[in-house]
Amino acid sequence: MCSPKNDSSNNYEKIEIYDEFATNELSKNYSSILELLGEDVTREGLDKTPERVAKAMQFLLQGYKTDPVEILQSAMFKEDYRQMVIVKDIEIYSMCEHHLLPFFGKAHVAYIPNGKIVGLSKIPRIVEVFSRRLQVQERMTQQIADTLEEYLKPRGVAVVSEAHHMCMMMRGVEKQNSSATSSAVHGDFKDDPRTRAEFLNLISQKNL
């Protein structure tokens, strides 16, 4: 079992745990998978692979063990600021639930406060919670927006995600340069075309 990693800046722990029972059971199953694919799981290069994969999958899917509401509530402050707040180019690493292959890219998140703001570092953490699960990009994008909308109660929320999907690049259509973009908007971003256009313009600009 891994030791918990404490984040002293808030009241929750980011924990990386390899459950012993899950690791053992997953290892047995990955051994069977490798054998069914024609491999010799006793050879030097593979003898520890089932355990490594078992731990890797627990790490990659750790989002199930984290409550996004606790993250938001750990750093929410009253503030009379009513302009757009954007955190862009947040790295995404997720797993497609259809083929268990990765998709990766970036997310851009914006909100317009309505009496409360949240610590900027919490927005990438919310993205990570939902990306570290078996996902489809469209649902992940919506979940991020819905969570901010429900618990921060801003005047508006907008989320855009852009990703490359290995299930399209390595198999199937095998298109190496294709990418997918999905969006979810609430409040002012949905109702006011000028606000939405400002957001899209700002996220298209190069970083400093």
VOPAGU-2260 file (C-alpha; in pm, 1 decimal, decimal comma):
REM VOPAGU-2260
SITE   aa  ch    i         X         Y         Z
SITE  MET   A    0       0,0       0,0       0,0
SITE  CYS   A    1     128,1     345,0     -87,7
SITE  SER   A    2     151,9     614,9     175,6
SITE  PRO   A    3    -101,6     897,3     162,5
SITE  LYS   A    4      17,4    1223,8      12,9
SITE  ASN   A    5     -99,0    1510,8     230,8
SITE  ASP   A    6    -183,6    1849,9      88,2
SITE  SER   A    7    -134,8    2083,3     383,5
SITE  SER   A    8    -312,2    2370,1     207,4
SITE  ASN   A    9    -655,2    2212,9     247,2
SITE  ASN   A   10    -862,6    1970,3     446,6
SITE  TYR   A   11    -852,6    1665,2     226,7
SITE  GLU   A   12    -584,0    1417,7     129,8
SITE  LYS   A   13    -479,2    1322,4    -218,5
SITE  ILE   A   14    -419,5     952,8    -169,9
SITE  GLU   A   15    -248,5     699,7    -393,3
SITE  ILE   A   16    -336,3     353,7    -264,3
SITE  TYR   A   17    -277,6      16,3    -419,5
SITE  ASP   A   18    -530,9    -207,4    -255,4
SITE  GLU   A   19    -365,2    -540,0    -184,0
SITE  PHE   A   20    -669,9    -751,6    -263,9
SITE  ALA   A   21    -744,6    -561,4    -583,6
SITE  THR   A   22    -381,3    -579,9    -691,4
SITE  ASN   A   23    -369,4    -956,3    -642,2
SITE  GLU   A   24    -698,9   -1019,0    -821,6
SITE  LEU   A   25    -615,7    -784,4   -1108,3
SITE  SER   A   26    -272,3    -944,0   -1143,9
SITE  LYS   A   27    -431,1   -1288,4   -1182,8
SITE  ASN   A   28    -662,3   -1158,3   -1451,4
SITE  TYR   A   29    -388,5    -977,9   -1641,4
SITE  SER   A   30    -181,0   -1298,4   -1631,9
SITE  SER   A   31    -473,1   -1481,8   -1791,6
SITE  ILE   A   32    -514,0   -1209,9   -2054,2
SITE  LEU   A   33    -147,4   -1227,8   -2150,9
SITE  GLU   A   34    -161,6   -1605,9   -2174,2
SITE  LEU   A   35    -475,1   -1591,5   -2391,0
SITE  LEU   A   36    -289,0   -1352,3   -2621,9
SITE  GLY   A   37     -15,7   -1611,3   -2665,5
SITE  GLU   A   38     247,5   -1479,0   -2426,6
SITE  ASP   A   39     463,1   -1661,1   -2174,3
SITE  VAL   A   40     401,5   -1478,3   -1845,9
SITE  THR   A   41     693,3   -1656,3   -1681,4
SITE  ARG   A   42     958,4   -1506,2   -1906,0
SITE  GLU   A   43    1183,5   -1238,6   -1760,5
SITE  GLY   A   44    1025,2    -939,8   -1932,4
SITE  LEU   A   45     671,8   -1030,7   -1826,2
SITE  ASP   A   46     704,1   -1198,2   -1490,3
SITE  LYS   A   47     612,2    -880,4   -1300,9
SITE  THR   A   48     402,3    -716,4   -1570,7
SITE  PRO   A   49      59,3    -828,1   -1437,6
SITE  GLU   A   50     131,2    -666,1   -1101,1
SITE  ARG   A   51     265,6    -349,9   -1264,6
SITE  VAL   A   52     -45,2    -319,8   -1481,1
SITE  ALA   A   53    -271,8    -384,8   -1181,5
SITE  LYS   A   54    -111,1     -96,0    -995,2
SITE  ALA   A   55    -103,6     126,3   -1303,5
SITE  MET   A   56    -477,0      83,1   -1359,9
SITE  GLN   A   57    -551,2     170,0    -999,2
SITE  PHE   A   58    -345,9     486,5   -1040,8
SITE  LEU   A   59    -497,5     580,8   -1376,6
SITE  LEU   A   60    -851,3     533,5   -1243,1
SITE  GLN   A   61    -801,5     689,7    -899,8
SITE  GLY   A   62   -1068,0     952,1    -971,2
SITE  TYR   A   63   -1333,3     720,8    -830,6
SITE  LYS   A   64   -1180,0     762,0    -484,7
SITE  THR   A   65   -1186,5    1143,8    -475,9
SITE  ASP   A   66   -1487,9    1363,3    -403,6
SITE  PRO   A   67   -1487,4    1675,1    -625,9
SITE  VAL   A   68   -1716,5    1855,0    -382,4
SITE  GLU   A   69   -1457,7    1825,2    -104,3
SITE  ILE   A   70   -1199,0    1976,3    -336,9
SITE  LEU   A   71   -1417,3    2278,0    -412,0
SITE  GLN   A   72   -1523,8    2329,4     -52,5
SITE  SER   A   73   -1163,7    2319,1      69,6
SITE  ALA   A   74   -1085,9    2652,6     -98,0
SITE  MET   A   75   -1404,5    2851,1    -159,3
SITE  PHE   A   76   -1404,1    3217,6     -63,9
SITE  LYS   A   77   -1648,5    3507,8     -60,3
SITE  GLU   A   78   -1532,2    3769,0    -309,4
SITE  ASP   A   79   -1712,9    4046,2    -496,1
SITE  TYR   A   80   -1543,2    3974,4    -827,9
SITE  ARG   A   81   -1772,7    3941,5   -1127,9
SITE  GLN   A   82   -1542,6    3910,7   -1427,4
SITE  MET   A   83   -1446,6    3597,6   -1616,8
SITE  VAL   A   84   -1193,3    3360,7   -1459,7
SITE  ILE   A   85   -1020,3    3116,2   -1695,3
SITE  VAL   A   86    -779,9    2831,1   -1632,5
SITE  LYS   A   87    -672,7    2695,8   -1969,1
SITE  ASP   A   88    -447,7    2426,3   -2113,5
SITE  ILE   A   89    -511,8    2187,6   -1823,7
SITE  GLU   A   90    -358,4    1853,9   -1918,0
SITE  ILE   A   91    -597,5    1560,6   -1953,8
SITE  TYR   A   92    -503,3    1193,0   -1937,3
SITE  SER   A   93    -801,3     962,0   -1937,8
SITE  MET   A   94    -912,0     613,6   -2041,4
SITE  CYS   A   95   -1177,9     550,0   -2304,5
SITE  GLU   A   96   -1440,4     320,2   -2156,3
SITE  HIS   A   97   -1508,9     155,5   -2492,0
SITE  HIS   A   98   -1162,6      10,3   -2560,1
SITE  LEU   A   99    -963,8      82,7   -2239,8
SITE  LEU   A  100    -721,2     289,2   -2444,6
SITE  PRO   A  101    -598,9     635,8   -2343,2
SITE  PHE   A  102    -715,9     968,1   -2469,6
SITE  PHE   A  103    -520,8    1278,9   -2384,6
SITE  GLY   A  104    -525,8    1651,0   -2447,3
SITE  LYS   A  105    -623,7    1964,8   -2259,7
SITE  ALA   A  106    -920,1    2135,4   -2100,9
SITE  HIS   A  107   -1010,5    2501,7   -2072,8
SITE  VAL   A  108   -1238,0    2600,0   -1784,2
SITE  ALA   A  109   -1401,4    2936,5   -1718,3
SITE  TYR   A  110   -1654,8    3071,3   -1474,1
SITE  ILE   A  111   -1803,4    3408,5   -1384,8
SITE  PRO   A  112   -1826,0    3440,8   -1004,7
SITE  ASN   A  113   -2144,9    3530,7    -825,8
SITE  GLY   A  114   -2015,3    3620,0    -480,1
SITE  LYS   A  115   -1778,5    3323,7    -443,3
SITE  ILE   A  116   -1448,1    3225,3    -600,6
SITE  VAL   A  117   -1249,8    2903,7    -574,2
SITE  GLY   A  118    -873,9    2860,6    -543,6
SITE  LEU   A  119    -728,1    2838,8    -892,3
SITE  SER   A  120    -546,4    2510,6    -825,7
SITE  LYS   A  121    -878,6    2341,4    -746,2
SITE  ILE   A  122   -1001,1    2372,4   -1103,4
SITE  PRO   A  123    -728,7    2144,1   -1246,6
SITE  ARG   A  124    -797,1    1908,0    -956,8
SITE  ILE   A  125   -1164,5    1888,8   -1055,3
SITE  VAL   A  126   -1059,0    1812,5   -1412,5
SITE  GLU   A  127    -828,8    1537,1   -1284,9
SITE  VAL   A  128   -1101,0    1376,7   -1070,9
SITE  PHE   A  129   -1324,8    1322,1   -1372,6
SITE  SER   A  130   -1048,5    1241,0   -1621,5
SITE  ARG   A  131    -905,4     969,4   -1394,3
SITE  ARG   A  132   -1206,5     746,9   -1455,2
SITE  LEU   A  133   -1329,5     533,6   -1741,1
SITE  GLN   A  134   -1474,8     802,7   -1961,1
SITE  VAL   A  135   -1608,5     935,7   -2283,6
SITE  GLN   A  136   -1485,9    1285,9   -2358,0
SITE  GLU   A  137   -1833,2    1433,0   -2390,8
SITE  ARG   A  138   -1947,6    1312,6   -2048,0
SITE  MET   A  139   -1624,2    1417,6   -1879,1
SITE  THR   A  140   -1661,4    1772,0   -2016,3
SITE  GLN   A  141   -2020,6    1792,4   -1894,9
SITE  GLN   A  142   -1937,2    1656,1   -1549,3
SITE  ILE   A  143   -1671,7    1924,0   -1494,2
SITE  ALA   A  144   -1912,6    2200,9   -1593,9
SITE  ASP   A  145   -2205,4    2058,9   -1393,9
SITE  THR   A  146   -1998,3    2024,5   -1075,4
SITE  LEU   A  147   -1879,4    2385,4   -1088,9
SITE  GLU   A  148   -2232,1    2500,8   -1170,0
SITE  GLU   A  149   -2394,7    2310,6    -884,7
SITE  TYR   A  150   -2153,2    2382,9    -601,1
SITE  LEU   A  151   -1992,5    2716,7    -691,2
SITE  LYS   A  152   -2321,7    2863,0    -823,8
SITE  PRO   A  153   -2155,3    3115,4   -1056,0
SITE  ARG   A  154   -2321,0    3338,5   -1312,3
SITE  GLY   A  155   -2184,4    3107,8   -1581,1
SITE  VAL   A  156   -1954,3    2814,8   -1651,3
SITE  ALA   A  157   -1783,2    2706,0   -1972,2
SITE  VAL   A  158   -1565,3    2402,8   -2036,5
SITE  VAL   A  159   -1396,5    2304,5   -2361,9
SITE  SER   A  160   -1187,4    1989,7   -2396,0
SITE  GLU   A  161    -965,7    1886,7   -2685,4
SITE  ALA   A  162    -821,2    1537,0   -2705,0
SITE  HIS   A  163    -647,5    1276,5   -2917,4
SITE  HIS   A  164    -792,7     927,4   -2884,2
SITE  MET   A  165    -565,7     626,3   -2912,9
SITE  CYS   A  166    -865,7     413,4   -3010,1
SITE  MET   A  167    -879,8     619,5   -3331,1
SITE  MET   A  168    -503,3     641,7   -3379,3
SITE  MET   A  169    -390,1     284,3   -3304,6
SITE  ARG   A  170    -689,9      84,8   -3426,1
SITE  GLY   A  171   -1011,5     133,2   -3620,7
SITE  VAL   A  172    -976,4     421,5   -3866,3
SITE  GLU   A  173    -607,8     476,1   -3766,7
SITE  LYS   A  174    -616,4     852,3   -3823,7
SITE  GLN   A  175    -306,0     995,2   -3659,6
SITE  ASN   A  176    -385,7    1365,7   -3682,3
SITE  SER   A  177    -748,5    1363,4   -3578,6
SITE  SER   A  178    -867,8    1520,5   -3255,3
SITE  ALA   A  179   -1202,4    1569,0   -3083,4
SITE  THR   A  180   -1341,1    1884,1   -2921,6
SITE  SER   A  181   -1636,1    1893,7   -2683,3
SITE  SER   A  182   -1793,0    2175,6   -2485,6
SITE  ALA   A  183   -2039,2    2237,0   -2204,6
SITE  VAL   A  184   -2179,8    2576,7   -2105,2
SITE  HIS   A  185   -2413,5    2714,3   -1839,7
SITE  GLY   A  186   -2556,6    3052,7   -1750,8
SITE  ASP   A  187   -2405,8    3361,7   -1914,1
SITE  PHE   A  188   -2189,0    3152,4   -2145,4
SITE  LYS   A  189   -2499,3    2982,7   -2279,9
SITE  ASP   A  190   -2729,5    3285,2   -2289,2
SITE  ASP   A  191   -2493,0    3561,8   -2401,6
SITE  PRO   A  192   -2315,1    3511,3   -2737,1
SITE  ARG   A  193   -2068,1    3791,4   -2657,4
SITE  THR   A  194   -1958,1    3625,0   -2333,7
SITE  ARG   A  195   -1917,4    3292,9   -2511,7
SITE  ALA   A  196   -1720,7    3458,2   -2794,3
SITE  GLU   A  197   -1490,4    3630,4   -2543,4
SITE  PHE   A  198   -1416,7    3296,3   -2377,6
SITE  LEU   A  199   -1341,7    3124,4   -2707,9
SITE  ASN   A  200   -1118,3    3410,9   -2814,4
SITE  LEU   A  201    -921,3    3406,7   -2489,3
SITE  ILE   A  202    -857,7    3032,0   -2491,2
SITE  SER   A  203    -737,9    3051,5   -2851,9
SITE  GLN   A  204    -462,3    3297,7   -2761,2
SITE  LYS   A  205    -111,8    3171,2   -2697,4
SITE  ASN   A  206      10,9    3144,3   -2340,1
SITE  LEU   A  207     243,2    3408,0   -2198,7
